[in-house]
C-alpha cells in the first residue's frame, strides 16, 4: 500500500473520530480504512489506535505519530502546490503595505510592471508610514526600511539597501562654507526629517569598527516628506541627509553637491516581510523576487 495515502487515511480517521466518518469523507469502504491503519501499524511495529466496538482512542505513540503525519502531509501538499505554480501564473489580489515615499517612487513602479505582465494579478497597495499588521490587516506583504523588530511567524528578506548621503546646494555652500568632517555639521543649519508623532530622525554614519555614529543636527526646518527636504536643500536652506537615489539627478546636474566625500555612506536596509507559511503563494514569491531584482538597480 502507499504509505503517504495510508497516513492521510489515518489522520482523517483521527480528525473525524471514527473509521466510518473517514471512509465517507475519503470515499472508501470502512474495512479499507482499517486496512490502511493496520498497514501502518504493521510497518511501524506499534499500535496507533486502541479500538473497541464503541470507541477508538490514540495510543501515546499514535498521538506522536499523528502529529508527525500532519507535518509530512502538509509538506507534501506544499510540494504539489509548488509544482502547480510552475505551470500557472499569479492571480487574485496582492495586498501590500509600504512607506509612503519609498513606496511611491520605488516599490510601486516595480509592482505595476509585474501587474502589467500578469493580467490576472490584482494590486491592493497601501502607501502609508503607519506600521500595519500583516495578520490584523489581512496583508500579503509589507515593505519596511531600517531596523526590524524580531517577530515570531514573520519571514523577512532584504531586497535593497538605500545609500544615505549629506548634500547641500552650491548657494548654501557659497554663503556658509562646506563641512569637511562630521564634527563640522554642528556648525550648520540642517533640514530635518520627522515623522508625525515620532522623535527626530538622527543622521547615521558607519565607523570603521562596524558601529554607527548618530548625529542630531540643529535646524529650524522640519518635514515629514523627503521630496520637500530635497526641494528645501536645493533652494539653499541647509544641509540634508537623503537617499542618493532620490537626489541623484540633482547631484548630476550640479543643483546639489554631495558633501563629506571621505565619510562612508550609511546603508539603510529595505526588507520584504510576509507571514511564515508552508507554501509561499506564487503572487507573493514573484513580487518579492521582482523587488529584489529591481530595487538595487534604483539604489545604485
C-alpha positions, 0 to 999 in steps of 0.5 A: 500500500502507499504509505503517504495515502495510508497516513492521510487515511489515518489522520482523517480517521483521527480528525473525524473520530471514527473509521466510518466518518473517514471512509465517507469523507475519503470515499472508501469502504470502512474495512479499507480504512482499517486496512490502511491503519493496520498497514501502518501499524504493521510497518511501524511495529506499534499500535496507533489506535486502541479500538473497541466496538464503541470507541477508538482512542490514540495510543501515546505513540499514535498521538506522536505519530499523528502529529508527525503525519500532519507535518509530512502531509502538509509538506507534501501538499506544499510540494504539489502546490509548488509544482502547480505554480510552475505551470500557472501564473499569479492571480487574485489580489496582492495586498501590500503595505509600504512607506509612503515615499519609498513606496511611491517612487520605488516599490510601486513602479516595480509592482505595476510592471509585474501587474502589467505582465500578469493580467490576472494579478490584482494590486491592493497597495497601501502607501502609508508610514503607519506600521500595519499588521500583516495578520490584523490587516489581512496583508500579503506583504509589507515593505519596511526600511531600517531596523526590524523588530524580531517577530515570531511567524514573520519571514523577512528578506532584504531586497535593497539597501538605500545609500544615505548621503549629506548634500547641500546646494552650491548657494548654501555652500557659497554663503556658509562654507562646506563641512569637511568632517562630521564634527563640522555639521554642528556648525550648520543649519540642517533640514530635518526629517520627522515623522508625525508623532515620532522623535527626530530622525538622527543622521547615521554614519558607519565607523570603521569598527562596524558601529554607527555614529548618530548625529542630531543636527540643529535646524529650524526646518522640519518635514515629514516628506523627503521630496520637500527636504530635497526641494528645501536643500536645493533652494539653499536652506541647509544641509540634508541627509537623503537617499542618493537615489532620490537626489541623484539627478540633482547631484548630476546636474550640479543643483546639489553637491554631495558633501563629506566625500571621505565619510562612508555612506550609511546603508539603510536596509529595505526588507520584504516581510510576509507571514511564515507559511508552508507554501509561499503563494506564487503572487507573493514569491514573484513580487518579492523576487521582482523587488529584489531584482529591481530595487538595487538597480534604483539604489545604485 
